[in-house]
Every structure is written in structure tokens, then in C-alpha cells.
Amino acid sequence: MKIFEKKKELLNSINKASQIYIVAHKNMDLDAINSCIAFSYYLKTLNKESTIIIDDIKHESGVKKVLEDYSSMYKAVKSKDVSNTDESLLIILDTNKQGLVQNSELVDQFINIINIDHHDYKTSSIKKGLSIIDENSSSTCEMLTEFFEKEKLELNSKVSNLLLGGIVLDTNYFQLKTTKESFYYSYYLMNKGASMEYVNTLLKQNLDDYVKRLKIIASVKKRKGIAISRGKRNNIYNKEELAKAADILLTFKNIKASFVIGRISKDEIGISARSMGGIKVGKIMEKLGGGGDEFEAATVIKSQKIDEVVSSLNKIIKDI
Ligand SMILES: [Mn+2]
């Protein structure tokens, strides 16, 4: 579903809201924060003020840079400082799962909700309010760009950079989930002044993180086009590191799906899975207590050794 198809309902909710909050998923990435700031820009053009809810304490470097570079363009609060009434509106971007929202209680706390997202819509997805989900879109930023183009919204280079940043991140430089629309809207944004040079600065990696990721990748074992890598037994990784390694594995020749396994806390092993679409990684992760869609999925397994997790994963993969 496209945003413009629901324009009437969208504007209706926005216009009658006494105050508007915008929130994205936990551990924000560039698609999350950039779509929040771009949406608050759109609201400003409608003469509506909005506030972004951010509970994340640590930000990855691109998100940190955006929060600094765009500090004059948004207002942010922590969820504990949200003062909503029955007339307040909550706009949830870049996730449709209550448990993934910065603070999941917000979904219960608000009566009026609009959810705009590009991830798989499931029975477990947020059912409250207006849901605009476009699973064919690469990113929330691509969805917003499409809407803004239809609306003939004036876009300056700063806002265009935000939107392009989200598209480039979620497509991993036009390699994943990339359609002709992803190219078309990127072209559109570059015509409005977006620069790959700026986007590249947001996506620049830290060398130490890169080396750490290479070490995980170097452990790869391949079987039938599926790449499986694992972290060191006693190292603790964050989930994003596992996800990035899985993204990278998918860029190689003849790799249809990737799984990266690593310890994410003393008692938890995480798996991050990626697929070109043919191998349903969401289904595989469900078998291990997690979930996701056909392109991206993950799980967290408690009280097991990394070798045990690797062998259960191998068993499931053998059967597909
Ligand atoms: Mn996204």
C-alpha cells in the first residue's frame, strides 16, 4: 500500500491531532532516524509541530552524525517525558512490531496511531490505527520520497540527503531489495540536491569495527549457496555487527542466504539472517524462536553454547 492511497485518512489524523510524536525502532539505523526527521519536516510544511521520541542511549556513527548535523531540524524527547492526551497522535516509522518500537508501551499509551513501514506485515504486527505498509519498498525513506514526489513537496538538499541516506542504507548501496523505484527515487532526490558524498560520510565505517566484521566473515562455511559465519566463542558482539556481517556475505557470488551467529550477551546467542528472497530466512528463524521476513530475520537463543546453536541451525538448513 502506498502512502498517497491513504492520504485522506493520514491528513485527517494529522489535522485533528493536538500534538504529534514520531518514533522508530530500537537501535535506530539511518532509515529510522532519517525518515523521522524527514517526516517532521513534512509536518512542518503542514504547520504542524512534532517531537521525535528517542530512548536509544548509544547510536551507531551515521545516526549520531545525523542527530548532530540536523539538530536544528527536530525536537526529541525520551519516552518517559512524553505527555500525551487522547488527542495526541503517534506516528511509528520503520517497524510494524510493537516489541521493536523504542518503547513498546507507547503503542498502548496512544489512542491515535499511524504506522508507516516497509517490513513484512504479519499477524503480530501493530493493528491499532492506520497502517500503511509497503513491503515492496526498499525503505521507509523510499516510501516517503514517493509520497513527497506525488505531493510535489518542496525538498531542499538537506532533506533529500536524509531520504537518500535511508534508501542507500536499506538497499546496501542498491544491492538488496532494489527495484526500479529505488533508482528512480534516488535520481529524484539527487535532482533535489542530495549528494552521495554526504551519504557516504554517514555510512563511513570505523576501521576497528570493519576488522572485527572481517574476522567473523573469515569463519564462513558454505553449503548449497548458504553462507554461515560465527563469532569467536567468548567475544560479545552487538546485534548490528552480526547483521552487517550477514549483509556483506550476501553480496558475494552464488550466495543466496547468509547466517551469522555470535554471542550477544553472557547468556544469549544471536543469529542474524539475510536472503536474496528465495530461501525464506524468516521461516528458518521462526524454528529457532525468532522471526522476520523472507529477506531479513533474526533470533536470540538463551543458555546454549555457540556450537549447539550452529548445529541446530545446520540441521534445519539440511532439511530445506
Ligand atoms: Mn528500514
Boltz pocket constraint, residues with backbone or C-beta under 6 A from the ligand:
constraints:
  - pocket:
      binder: B
      contacts: [[A, 31], [A, 32], [A, 94], [A, 118], [A, 138], [A, 139], [A, 140], [A, 170]]
      max_distance: 6.0
